[in-house]
Amino acid sequence: MRLRLEFSTEPFDLGEAPPHALVAREVVGEAGLEAVEVGPFGHSAEGGRDAVIEAVHDLLRRAFDAGATRISVQVESVDAVDTGSRPPADGERPR
C-alpha cells in the first residue's frame, strides 16, 4: 500500500525555518520517502505504508522535542484514490 503524508508544524516563522520545521524535513529525508514537496506552510511526501507510518511517529516525537507547539498531519492511501470511470492516463498520477 502506498500512502501520501501531508503535514505542517507550528509556530510558523516567516523570517526563517524554525528548528522544529528543519527537524521535520530531516525526518522525511531520513525515511527515504518519495515525491517530497516542501512549502513554507506545509510539506508532503509519499512512500510505502510502513515507511510513512514510521516517519509520522518520528516526526511527531522529534518535532515536538524541537519546539513545535502544534503538528497537523493527514495521511491518505494513494492506492485507494478514486479516478472516476476511467483509469489514469499514461504518466497521470491518480488524485
Summary of the structure (lengths in Angstrom):
residues: 95
radius of gyration: 14.5
end to end distance: 15.1
largest distance: 45.8
contacts: 250
relative contact order: 0.27
helix: 31%
strand: 29%
